[in-house]
Amino acid sequence: MKIAIGVGGALLLLILSVGDQNIVNQVRYARKVYTLRNTYRQMERKYREDSIRLDNLINNTQDLERLARTEYQMTAPEEILFLITDSIPSVQNEQH
């Protein structure tokens, strides 16, 4: 009787530890699926937000112009763009 239980236990252990169906791989696969589902939800939410923003830009030329000017420093024809930067040296450089 003990030999049958030992053989059965060994057989069960062998089945659970070999191949793609073992417990360790199942846990890894479950984690991967969880991570991928979360990533999918985030990307889907971002896609919806971007779609709404794109529709707003297509339908509202003022928003499109504001985006072009602020994000891409674009100008209207015959318009000059001046970029002003801070050129004052830091206090640490003057003390040394």
Secondary structure, DSSP 8 states (H G I E B T S, - for coil): -HHHHHHHHHHHHHHHHSSTTSHHHHHHHHHHHHHHHHHHHHHHHHHHHHHHHHHHHHH-HHHHHHHHHHHH----TT------------HHHHH-
